[in-house]
Amino acid sequence: MRMMRCVGISLVMILLSAPLIRGQDLSKYRGFSLGMSLPELSIQVDLRPLQTKLIQKHPAVIQELTCWPGGSSDYSLQADSVWQIFFSFYNGELFRILVTYDQDAIHGLTAEDMVQAISTKYGTPTRPAGEISFPTNELYRMTEKVIARWEDSQYSINLVRSRFLNSFALVMFSKRLDGEAEAAIAKSSKLEGQEDPQKEISRQKKETDKLEVARQKNRKTFRP
């Protein structure tokens, strides 16, 4: 009898905790999931993959897609607080989502108000004294201070305040894919730095060759 009571209590606890566990899936933001493919997301936001911005091709393909939920038919009904969503892809996989909230929607809200609202979906946050980088987004500074963070072993969600846009934003990413993308971007910058001197040498050689061809031609036809 006692064992049955213990089993019953355990089942009740599991059932009560199940909604909480489901509500703290850090891989999802509304209908979007980190790791989803570019074609899948493009269909969802009613944009073609061709509308993506290619950041680099080597050593990995980095692409970006921007949408404004207020302009989307079905999605706009549940996205009135969002101004812009910025999606980043690493070799075709969604590795980062940057959500910038509408200034009117967050007008008067404090950082604590935002933390409490987001915590209802993602659980208890931490308050790290850290920063997060935005290597390819021109609307943000290179780094912004993290106000609060929700994370597990695979995913990280960060609340920041953009100093340039004067608005709150939510940055969420896959730790594995974001790390690989960051390494690829750094390697691409290094390769470009190595290629630039060689490109300049090649350009100067072409100019010298063209000048020599013109010189030889004009030597034969020039009359003082």
DANORJO-V11354 format. One record per residue. N is the residue number from 0. RES is the residue in three letters. SS is DSSP state (@ for helix, = for strand, . for the rest). OMEGA is omega in degrees with one decimal (none if undefined). Layout:
N|RES|SS|OMEGA, N|RES|SS|OMEGA
This chain:
0|MET|.|179.5, 1|ARG|@|179.8, 2|MET|@|178.8, 3|MET|@|178.5, 4|ARG|@|179.4, 5|CYS|@|178.0, 6|VAL|@|-179.9, 7|GLY|@|178.8, 8|ILE|@|-179.7, 9|SER|@|178.9, 10|LEU|@|178.8, 11|VAL|@|-179.8, 12|MET|@|178.6, 13|ILE|@|-179.2, 14|LEU|@|179.3, 15|LEU|@|-177.5, 16|SER|@|-176.9, 17|ALA|@|178.4, 18|PRO|@|-179.6, 19|LEU|@|179.8, 20|ILE|@|-179.9, 21|ARG|@|-176.8, 22|GLY|@|-177.2, 23|GLN|.|176.3, 24|ASP|.|-175.0, 25|LEU|.|179.5, 26|SER|.|-173.6, 27|LYS|=|168.5, 28|TYR|=|-174.0, 29|ARG|.|-177.8, 30|GLY|.|-176.0, 31|PHE|=|-179.3, 32|SER|=|173.9, 33|LEU|.|-177.2, 34|GLY|.|179.4, 35|MET|.|-175.4, 36|SER|=|178.5, 37|LEU|@|178.1, 38|PRO|@|179.2, 39|GLU|@|-178.5, 40|LEU|@|-179.0, 41|SER|@|177.3, 42|ILE|@|-176.8, 43|GLN|@|-178.7, 44|VAL|.|176.8, 45|ASP|.|174.9, 46|LEU|.|179.0, 47|ARG|.|177.1, 48|PRO|@|-179.9, 49|LEU|@|179.6, 50|GLN|@|176.9, 51|THR|.|177.2, 52|LYS|=|179.0, 53|LEU|=|-179.7, 54|ILE|=|178.1, 55|GLN|=|179.1, 56|LYS|.|-175.1, 57|HIS|.|0.7, 58|PRO|.|175.5, 59|ALA|.|-179.7, 60|VAL|.|176.3, 61|ILE|=|-179.7, 62|GLN|=|179.8, 63|GLU|=|179.3, 64|LEU|=|-178.2, 65|THR|=|173.9, 66|CYS|=|177.8, 67|TRP|.|-173.4, 68|PRO|@|179.9, 69|GLY|@|-180.0, 70|GLY|@|179.5, 71|SER|.|-172.4, 72|SER|.|-175.4, 73|ASP|.|-173.2, 74|TYR|@|-174.5, 75|SER|@|-178.2, 76|LEU|@|-177.9, 77|GLN|@|-174.1, 78|ALA|.|-175.0, 79|ASP|.|-179.1, 80|SER|.|-175.6, 81|VAL|=|175.9, 82|TRP|=|-175.3, 83|GLN|=|172.4, 84|ILE|=|-174.2, 85|PHE|=|-176.8, 86|PHE|=|178.5, 87|SER|=|-176.4, 88|PHE|=|176.2, 89|TYR|=|-175.9, 90|ASN|.|175.6, 91|GLY|.|179.5, 92|GLU|=|178.2, 93|LEU|=|-178.5, 94|PHE|=|-179.4, 95|ARG|=|175.0, 96|ILE|=|177.8, 97|LEU|=|-178.4, 98|VAL|=|176.6, 99|THR|=|-176.0, 100|TYR|=|-179.2, 101|ASP|.|-176.4, 102|GLN|.|179.2, 103|ASP|.|-177.6, 104|ALA|.|-178.0, 105|ILE|.|-178.0, 106|HIS|.|178.9, 107|GLY|.|-179.6, 108|LEU|.|177.7, 109|THR|.|177.3, 110|ALA|@|179.4, 111|GLU|@|176.4, 112|ASP|@|-179.4, 113|MET|@|179.8, 114|VAL|@|-179.1, 115|GLN|@|-179.2, 116|ALA|@|-178.5, 117|ILE|@|-179.9, 118|SER|@|177.9, 119|THR|@|179.5, 120|LYS|@|-171.8, 121|TYR|@|176.1, 122|GLY|.|-175.8, 123|THR|.|-179.0, 124|PRO|.|168.1, 125|THR|=|-180.0, 126|ARG|.|-176.6, 127|PRO|.|175.6, 128|ALA|.|-175.7, 129|GLY|.|178.3, 130|GLU|=|176.7, 131|ILE|=|-174.3, 132|SER|=|177.6, 133|PHE|.|-171.2, 134|PRO|.|-174.8, 135|THR|.|-176.3, 136|ASN|.|-174.9, 137|GLU|.|-178.4, 138|LEU|.|179.9, 139|TYR|.|173.5, 140|ARG|.|-177.9, 141|MET|.|177.0, 142|THR|=|174.2, 143|GLU|=|179.8, 144|LYS|=|178.1, 145|VAL|=|178.2, 146|ILE|=|179.1, 147|ALA|=|-176.7, 148|ARG|=|173.2, 149|TRP|=|-176.4, 150|GLU|=|169.9, 151|ASP|.|-175.3, 152|SER|.|-174.8, 153|GLN|.|-171.1, 154|TYR|=|178.9, 155|SER|=|176.7, 156|ILE|=|-173.1, 157|ASN|=|174.4, 158|LEU|=|178.6, 159|VAL|=|172.7, 160|ARG|=|179.6, 161|SER|=|178.3, 162|ARG|.|-178.4, 163|PHE|.|-177.4, 164|LEU|.|-177.3, 165|ASN|.|179.7, 166|SER|=|174.9, 167|PHE|=|178.2, 168|ALA|=|178.1, 169|LEU|=|-179.9, 170|VAL|=|178.8, 171|MET|=|-177.2, 172|PHE|=|171.5, 173|SER|=|-176.6, 174|LYS|@|-178.8, 175|ARG|@|-177.2, 176|LEU|@|179.6, 177|ASP|@|177.3, 178|GLY|@|179.2, 179|GLU|@|179.0, 180|ALA|@|179.0, 181|GLU|@|178.5, 182|ALA|@|179.9, 183|ALA|@|179.1, 184|ILE|@|178.4, 185|ALA|@|179.8, 186|LYS|@|178.3, 187|SER|@|178.4, 188|SER|@|179.2, 189|LYS|@|179.6, 190|LEU|@|178.5, 191|GLU|@|178.4, 192|GLY|@|178.4, 193|GLN|@|-177.7, 194|GLU|@|-175.7, 195|ASP|@|178.5, 196|PRO|@|179.8, 197|GLN|@|177.5, 198|LYS|@|179.8, 199|GLU|@|177.0, 200|ILE|@|179.4, 201|SER|@|179.2, 202|ARG|@|179.9, 203|GLN|@|178.5, 204|LYS|@|178.6, 205|LYS|@|179.2, 206|GLU|@|178.7, 207|THR|@|179.2, 208|ASP|@|178.9, 209|LYS|@|179.4, 210|LEU|@|-179.9, 211|GLU|@|177.5, 212|VAL|@|178.5, 213|ALA|@|-179.9, 214|ARG|@|-178.6, 215|GLN|@|179.1, 216|LYS|@|-176.4, 217|ASN|@|176.4, 218|ARG|@|-177.7, 219|LYS|@|-173.4, 220|THR|@|-175.3, 221|PHE|.|175.2, 222|ARG|.|-178.4, 223|PRO|.|none
